Amino acid sequence: MSDTKKKILLIYPPSPVLNREDRCQQPTESLIVIPPLPPTDLMYLAAVSEQAGLEAKIADYSQGGNFEADLREFQPDFLLVNVATPTFKTDVEALTVAKEICPNIVTIAKGAAFLTLAQDVMYYVKDLDYIIYGEPEETLRELIIGVAPYRIQGLYYRDDIRVKFTGARPFIDNLDSLPFPARHLVDNNIYRRPDTGEVQAVIKVSRGCPFHCFFCLATPVSGSKVRKRSPQNIVEEIKECVEKYHIRNFLFWSDIFNIDKKWVMELCQLIIDSGLDIVWSANTRADTADEEMAEMMYKAGCRLVSIGVESGSQEMLDHIGKKITLDDVRVTVKIFKKYGIRIYNYFVIGLPWETEDTIEDTIDFAIELDSDFISFYTATPLPGTKFYNYAKENNLIDSDTSFKNAYFYPAVNTHHLTKDQVFALHKKALKRFYLRPSYILKMLLKIKSKTEFMNYFHAGMNLLKRK
């Protein structure tokens, strides 16, 4: 009997730089201020694989590298591919390449699109052996240690020519049971803040969102129950990043960070007591923050919050089930500004009921809020969302629909505007917000280094190049 370890290669396939977290599949170059994020999902799966006794290798080929050479040199027994909707076709081609070079390799795919498309993909893509449906860690663990496929929940597989599905796996309730991400398998220096250029790690602090917004994948991907890691477990991971990898900048990734005030306050206090001296950002809803929380977050190192505002039209917010008001947003932005925390507001334009007037309302509202950063996403009905189902039922998806430029160029028309009209308003929104003299002066006064100045300069030049 051989003692040779089995090997697994976990990849982001060769493609343009894309943030492949299932909830947010964003092309970073098109969206100006969105930095490339480390493949934290693969790092979790690699850590699970190492616990199971395998040798793991992670490759983010959007950042470079030679996929074919790695296959020949590493000779993996398993290949796991993160498949994103915008690059779906080319991502799947990686499976064929792998089978040609390593004929006995077991190919596995994961990704949010499989919430909707798994049956068809499994039937037509013959070089794909397994699809992981839903939360992947436990499903992958059982698969690579040799549990029979029909006994593994959350798995699509082929039984001769028939596609079988073993049923959805319950979400992991105790996230503290997961190993810390395998950061030793990644060049962490690649992934940096877009403003200061400092290395930044992603800490996944919770999973799940109870709100199930019309356009969002958070609830389909992670469930409606918010499952939080213990503050102690989170601080231990932060400590590992600081002491082992010398990383002090963090994005606290969650579907909704501040839904539980007691948990937020405890986490912040533990960070303060640890003396780790870190800087971090997080997302927040517009109706769940208060002054006590904002003050504590700042003391613990929070220097930026992102807020999903989505629209400056209350009518549009009601349509998408956001369950916030414009005044909620105004109050929350005012609170975080008071405590010196920068604001990054997200907006979505081009939803089915959108008109030119509602988009103008959104642009005006963004300027009124005068946050530090904004993103105007064009609405994209990614498979798995309520939006996708609505678009299909109302014939908004047709043969011309493409997700290739997700969140940048619209995938579908609205009931009132063409894709080109929405895109023209998208460009107008960016320029009206970012090219205001008052905004430029405000940001120049906040710059603290030559590196930060150059990063802002390049972002500005990219904006000016847009026709």
Secondary structure as GFF3:
##gff-version 3
##sequence-region A 1 467
A	DSSP	beta_strand	7	12	.	.	.	ID=ss1
A	DSSP	beta_strand	18	19	.	.	.	ID=ss2
A	DSSP	beta_strand	26	27	.	.	.	ID=ss3
A	DSSP	alpha_helix	40	51	.	.	.	ID=ss4
A	DSSP	beta_strand	55	60	.	.	.	ID=ss5
A	DSSP	three_ten_helix	61	63	.	.	.	ID=ss6
A	DSSP	alpha_helix	67	74	.	.	.	ID=ss7
A	DSSP	beta_strand	78	82	.	.	.	ID=ss8
A	DSSP	alpha_helix	88	101	.	.	.	ID=ss9
A	DSSP	beta_strand	106	110	.	.	.	ID=ss10
A	DSSP	alpha_helix	114	124	.	.	.	ID=ss11
A	DSSP	beta_strand	130	132	.	.	.	ID=ss12
A	DSSP	alpha_helix	137	144	.	.	.	ID=ss13
A	DSSP	three_ten_helix	149	151	.	.	.	ID=ss14
A	DSSP	beta_strand	155	159	.	.	.	ID=ss15
A	DSSP	beta_strand	162	165	.	.	.	ID=ss16
A	DSSP	three_ten_helix	175	177	.	.	.	ID=ss17
A	DSSP	three_ten_helix	183	185	.	.	.	ID=ss18
A	DSSP	three_ten_helix	188	190	.	.	.	ID=ss19
A	DSSP	beta_strand	200	204	.	.	.	ID=ss20
A	DSSP	beta_strand	206	207	.	.	.	ID=ss21
A	DSSP	alpha_helix	218	222	.	.	.	ID=ss22
A	DSSP	beta_strand	227	228	.	.	.	ID=ss23
A	DSSP	alpha_helix	231	245	.	.	.	ID=ss24
A	DSSP	beta_strand	249	253	.	.	.	ID=ss25
A	DSSP	alpha_helix	261	274	.	.	.	ID=ss26
A	DSSP	beta_strand	279	284	.	.	.	ID=ss27
A	DSSP	alpha_helix	291	299	.	.	.	ID=ss28
A	DSSP	beta_strand	302	310	.	.	.	ID=ss29
A	DSSP	alpha_helix	314	319	.	.	.	ID=ss30
A	DSSP	alpha_helix	326	338	.	.	.	ID=ss31
A	DSSP	beta_strand	342	349	.	.	.	ID=ss32
A	DSSP	alpha_helix	356	369	.	.	.	ID=ss33
A	DSSP	beta_strand	373	378	.	.	.	ID=ss34
A	DSSP	alpha_helix	386	393	.	.	.	ID=ss35
A	DSSP	alpha_helix	419	434	.	.	.	ID=ss36
A	DSSP	alpha_helix	437	446	.	.	.	ID=ss37
A	DSSP	alpha_helix	450	464	.	.	.	ID=ss38
###
